[in-house]
C-alpha cells in the first residue's frame, strides 16, 4: 500500500514540473511576439540627436575659423598665388565641412567631420602637399587646423562611448594615412562607404531616422545650412574667378573709378561740345562691354561649379539613402530569421512538453486505475483470511 502512495506523489511532482515549464513557454511565446513590433516613428536616441546638433554647430565653427584665417592671410600677404590659395582653401573647406555635417547618419556625420579636420591638418603641415601654399602665413593656417582637429577629437570623445572610441580612432588613423588630401579641391574618399565595408554587412549605419517632427527639423536645418553655405561660397567663388581672370581688389576699384570719371567726362563733353559725345560714348561702351564679358565668364564659371557641387551633393544623398535602405533590409531580414527560428523552437519545445505531459497523465491514470481496482480485491483477500483464521480458532 505504500508503493502506490509513493508513485502518486512522484507522479504529481513530475506533472507539476511540465505544467510550470508549459506556463513558462507560454510567457516566452507572448514575450517573443514583441520582437517583430517596430514603430515607424521611433525617435532618435539621445546620442544620435546630440551628435547631429553638436556636429553641425562644430561645422559652423570650422567654417568661421578657416574663413577668418584665410582673410588674415589675405590681409598680410600680397603674393597673388597665396591670395588665390587662401580663397581656394576656405571654399573647399567650407563645402566639405557642410557636406560632412549633413550626413543622414549622425555618427557618420561626426566621423566624417573628424576625418576632414585630421586630413586638413595633415595636408597643411610642413613637408605635405599643402605645406607651402600659404606663404609666410603657413604657420598660422597650421595652428588653426590643429585647433580644429583637437576640437573635433574632443567632440568625438564626448559623443562616442568609451568602448567604441578605440574602433573609431583606429579607423580614422587608417583613413587619414591611406587617403590624404592632394590639393585644395578637397577631393576625399567616402568615409561612409569605407566604414560600412570595414564594419561588415551586418552593421547598422543608423538605428532610426527619427519621428516625423525630427525628420522635418532635419530637412529645415539642412536647407538653412545649404543656403548659408551657398551665399558665402558664391561670394568667394566670384572673388576667385575675378582674381583668376586678372582682376585684383584694387584693380576692380580702379576700374569702377575710371568708369565714374569717364561718365563725368561724358556729361561735361555733352554740355560743352556735343560733337565729342559720340567719341566718349564709344569709349564708355567699349569699357563696359569689356567688363561685362569678364563678369559673364566669371558667372559662367561659378554656375558650372555650383552645378557640379549640386550634383555631388545629390550623389552623396542618394548613396546614403541606398546605404540606409540596404541596412534596413538586412536588419529586417535578420529579425525575420530570428522570429522564424524562435517560433520553430517554441513549437518544438511545446510539442515535446505536450507529449511528456500526456505520457505523465496516462501513467497517473494507470496508477489510479490499479489502485482503485486493486483495493476491493485486497480488502476481500484480507477479510477472508481473517475470517478463516477466526473459524480455525473456534474449531479448536
ZAMARGU-4260 file (C-alpha; in steps of 0.2 Angstrom, whole numbers, plus 5000, padded with zeros to 4 digits):
<rodrens>
0) 5000/5000/5000 | 5015/5012/5002 | 5021/5010/4985 | 5005/5017/4976 | 5007/5032/4988
5) 5025/5035/4983 | 5020/5033/4965 | 5006/5045/4967 | 5017/5058/4975 | 5031/5056/4962
10) 5018/5057/4948 | 5011/5073/4955 | 5028/5081/4957 | 5033/5076/4939 | 5016/5083/4932
15) 5019/5100/4941 | 5036/5102/4933 | 5029/5100/4915 | 5015/5112/4919 | 5027/5125/4926
20) 5038/5123/4910 | 5022/5125/4899 | 5017/5141/4908 | 5035/5147/4906 | 5034/5143/4887
25) 5018/5152/4885 | 5025/5168/4893 | 5040/5166/4882 | 5029/5165/4867 | 5020/5180/4872
30) 5036/5190/4875 | 5043/5184/4859 | 5029/5191/4849 | 5035/5208/4853 | 5051/5205/4844
35) 5044/5210/4827 | 5035/5225/4833 | 5044/5241/4826 | 5037/5258/4827 | 5039/5268/4811
40) 5041/5284/4821 | 5054/5278/4834 | 5063/5294/4839 | 5082/5296/4838 | 5092/5291/4853
45) 5100/5304/4864 | 5117/5300/4857 | 5112/5302/4839 | 5102/5318/4842 | 5117/5326/4852
50) 5129/5320/4838 | 5118/5329/4825 | 5116/5345/4834 | 5134/5347/4840 | 5142/5341/4824
55) 5133/5354/4814 | 5137/5368/4827 | 5155/5362/4825 | 5154/5364/4806 | 5149/5382/4809
60) 5164/5385/4820 | 5175/5376/4807 | 5170/5387/4793 | 5171/5403/4803 | 5189/5398/4809
65) 5195/5394/4791 | 5187/5410/4784 | 5195/5421/4797 | 5212/5413/4795 | 5211/5415/4776
70) 5206/5433/4777 | 5220/5436/4789 | 5232/5428/4776 | 5225/5439/4763 | 5227/5455/4774
75) 5245/5451/4777 | 5252/5444/4761 | 5252/5452/4743 | 5258/5437/4733 | 5244/5434/4720
80) 5246/5415/4721 | 5245/5415/4740 | 5229/5425/4740 | 5221/5414/4727 | 5226/5399/4738
85) 5218/5406/4753 | 5202/5408/4744 | 5203/5391/4737 | 5206/5384/4755 | 5191/5392/4763
90) 5180/5387/4748 | 5185/5369/4748 | 5185/5368/4767 | 5168/5376/4769 | 5160/5365/4756
95) 5167/5349/4763 | 5163/5353/4781 | 5145/5357/4776 | 5143/5341/4766 | 5151/5331/4780
100) 5140/5338/4794 | 5124/5335/4785 | 5126/5316/4783 | 5110/5306/4786 | 5118/5295/4800
105) 5123/5307/4814 | 5138/5296/4820 | 5144/5296/4802 | 5142/5315/4801 | 5153/5316/4817
110) 5166/5303/4810 | 5167/5312/4793 | 5169/5329/4801 | 5183/5322/4812 | 5191/5314/4797
115) 5190/5331/4787 | 5199/5341/4802 | 5213/5327/4803 | 5216/5327/4784 | 5217/5346/4783
120) 5229/5347/4797 | 5240/5334/4789 | 5238/5342/4772 | 5244/5359/4778 | 5259/5353/4789
125) 5276/5356/4783 | 5283/5343/4770 | 5265/5339/4765 | 5257/5344/4748 | 5249/5359/4756
130) 5264/5364/4767 | 5269/5379/4757 | 5253/5385/4748 | 5250/5400/4760 | 5267/5408/4760
135) 5273/5417/4776 | 5257/5414/4785 | 5258/5395/4783 | 5261/5393/4802 | 5245/5402/4806
140) 5235/5390/4795 | 5243/5375/4803 | 5239/5381/4820 | 5221/5384/4816 | 5220/5367/4808
145) 5227/5359/4823 | 5215/5368/4834 | 5200/5362/4824 | 5207/5344/4824 | 5208/5344/4843
150) 5191/5351/4844 | 5184/5338/4833 | 5193/5324/4843 | 5186/5332/4859 | 5168/5332/4852
155) 5171/5313/4847 | 5177/5309/4865 | 5161/5317/4872 | 5149/5308/4860 | 5156/5291/4857
160) 5156/5278/4870 | 5172/5273/4878 | 5171/5255/4872 | 5169/5261/4854 | 5181/5275/4854
165) 5196/5265/4850 | 5187/5257/4835 | 5183/5275/4828 | 5200/5281/4832 | 5209/5266/4823
170) 5198/5269/4808 | 5202/5287/4807 | 5221/5285/4808 | 5220/5272/4794 | 5208/5283/4783
175) 5219/5298/4785 | 5235/5288/4781 | 5228/5280/4766 | 5218/5294/4759 | 5227/5311/4762
180) 5221/5327/4753 | 5231/5330/4737 | 5226/5348/4734 | 5214/5362/4739 | 5200/5355/4729
185) 5197/5344/4744 | 5193/5328/4734 | 5190/5314/4748 | 5186/5296/4748 | 5169/5292/4755
190) 5170/5289/4774 | 5153/5281/4775 | 5157/5268/4761 | 5174/5264/4769 | 5166/5262/4787
195) 5152/5251/4780 | 5165/5240/4771 | 5176/5239/4787 | 5161/5236/4799 | 5153/5222/4788
200) 5136/5219/4780 | 5128/5216/4797 | 5132/5234/4804 | 5119/5247/4805 | 5123/5265/4800
205) 5108/5272/4808 | 5096/5265/4820 | 5081/5276/4816 | 5078/5292/4805 | 5068/5299/4820
210) 5050/5305/4821 | 5041/5315/4808 | 5045/5331/4818 | 5063/5326/4819 | 5064/5322/4801
215) 5056/5339/4796 | 5068/5348/4808 | 5082/5339/4800 | 5076/5345/4782 | 5074/5363/4788
220) 5092/5363/4796 | 5099/5356/4780 | 5091/5369/4770 | 5097/5383/4781 | 5115/5376/4781
225) 5114/5374/4762 | 5108/5392/4759 | 5120/5400/4770 | 5135/5390/4763 | 5129/5394/4745
230) 5129/5413/4749 | 5146/5413/4756 | 5153/5401/4743 | 5145/5412/4729 | 5154/5427/4735
235) 5171/5418/4737 | 5170/5410/4720 | 5166/5426/4712 | 5181/5434/4720 | 5192/5419/4715
240) 5185/5420/4697 | 5189/5438/4696 | 5206/5436/4703 | 5210/5421/4691 | 5203/5432/4677
245) 5217/5445/4681 | 5207/5457/4692 | 5213/5461/4710 | 5203/5471/4723 | 5212/5487/4719
250) 5210/5484/4700 | 5192/5482/4702 | 5190/5498/4712 | 5201/5507/4699 | 5191/5501/4685
255) 5175/5507/4694 | 5183/5524/4697 | 5189/5525/4679 | 5171/5522/4674 | 5164/5536/4685
260) 5177/5548/4678 | 5173/5543/4660 | 5154/5546/4664 | 5158/5563/4672 | 5169/5567/4657
265) 5154/5562/4645 | 5142/5573/4655 | 5155/5588/4653 | 5158/5585/4635 | 5139/5584/4632
270) 5137/5601/4640 | 5152/5610/4631 | 5154/5601/4615 | 5140/5590/4608 | 5151/5584/4594
275) 5163/5575/4606 | 5149/5565/4614 | 5149/5551/4601 | 5168/5548/4604 | 5165/5547/4623
280) 5150/5536/4621 | 5160/5523/4611 | 5174/5524/4624 | 5162/5520/4638 | 5153/5507/4628
285) 5170/5498/4625 | 5175/5498/4643 | 5158/5492/4649 | 5157/5478/4636 | 5175/5473/4642
290) 5169/5472/4660 | 5153/5463/4656 | 5162/5450/4646 | 5174/5446/4661 | 5159/5446/4673
295) 5150/5434/4661 | 5165/5422/4661 | 5166/5423/4680 | 5147/5420/4681 | 5148/5405/4669
300) 5162/5398/4679 | 5153/5400/4696 | 5137/5392/4688 | 5147/5377/4682 | 5155/5375/4699
305) 5138/5376/4708 | 5130/5363/4696 | 5144/5351/4700 | 5143/5354/4719 | 5124/5351/4717
310) 5127/5335/4708 | 5140/5329/4720 | 5128/5333/4735 | 5114/5324/4726 | 5125/5309/4723
315) 5130/5309/4742 | 5112/5310/4747 | 5107/5296/4735 | 5122/5285/4741 | 5117/5287/4759
320) 5099/5284/4756 | 5104/5267/4747 | 5115/5263/4761 | 5102/5266/4774 | 5089/5256/4764
325) 5101/5241/4762 | 5105/5242/4781 | 5086/5242/4785 | 5083/5227/4773 | 5097/5217/4781
330) 5090/5221/4798 | 5073/5217/4793 | 5079/5200/4786 | 5089/5196/4802 | 5073/5200/4813
335) 5063/5189/4802 | 5075/5175/4803 | 5076/5176/4822 | 5057/5177/4823 | 5056/5161/4812
340) 5069/5152/4822 | 5061/5157/4839 | 5044/5151/4833 | 5051/5134/4827 | 5060/5132/4844
345) 5044/5136/4853 | 5033/5124/4843 | 5046/5110/4845 | 5048/5113/4864 | 5029/5115/4866
350) 5026/5099/4856 | 5039/5089/4867 | 5032/5096/4883 | 5014/5092/4877 | 5019/5074/4873
355) 5028/5072/4890 | 5013/5079/4899 | 5002/5066/4890 | 5013/5052/4895 | 5013/5058/4913
360) 4994/5059/4913 | 4992/5042/4906 | 5004/5035/4919 | 4995/5043/4933 | 4978/5037/4926
365) 4985/5019/4925 | 4992/5020/4943 | 4975/5027/4949 | 4966/5013/4940 | 4977/5000/4948
370) 4974/5007/4965 | 4955/5009/4963 | 4953/4991/4956 | 4965/4983/4967 | 4958/4990/4984
375) 4942/4979/4984 | 4952/4963/4979 | 4965/4967/4993 | 4951/4971/5006 | 4942/4955/5001
380) 4958/4944/5002 | 4962/4952/5019 | 4944/4949/5026 | 4943/4931/5020 | 4960/4927/5028
385) 4955/4935/5044 | 4938/4925/5044 | 4947/4909/5040 | 4959/4912/5055 | 4944/4915/5066
390) 4935/4899/5061 | 4950/4889/5063 | 4952/4896/5081 | 4934/4892/5085 | 4936/4874/5079
395) 4949/4871/5091
</rodrens>
